[in-house]
Amino acid sequence: MSKNKECYFCANNLEVDYKDVRTLRKFMNFYMKILSGKRTGVCSWHQRKLTIAVKRARVVALLSATHK
């Protein structure tokens, strides 16, 4: 039996922001791939926002696209 994870952003009343790199890194693995919502416990609404924010941060070079 797995317990239901509560959405990090809903629980803490936060908005997803592409400039907040420290928070975005929590939802990425070592290879800088975005983890699934099932694995992180983020709701689908915030998972979509998170994906857009990570992609924006990569374009603006706040996050790297690879782990090197």
Secondary structure, DSSP 8 states (H G I E B T S, - for coil): -------HHHHTT----TT-HHHHHTTB-TTS-B--HHHH---HHHHHHHHHHHHHHHHTTSS-SS--
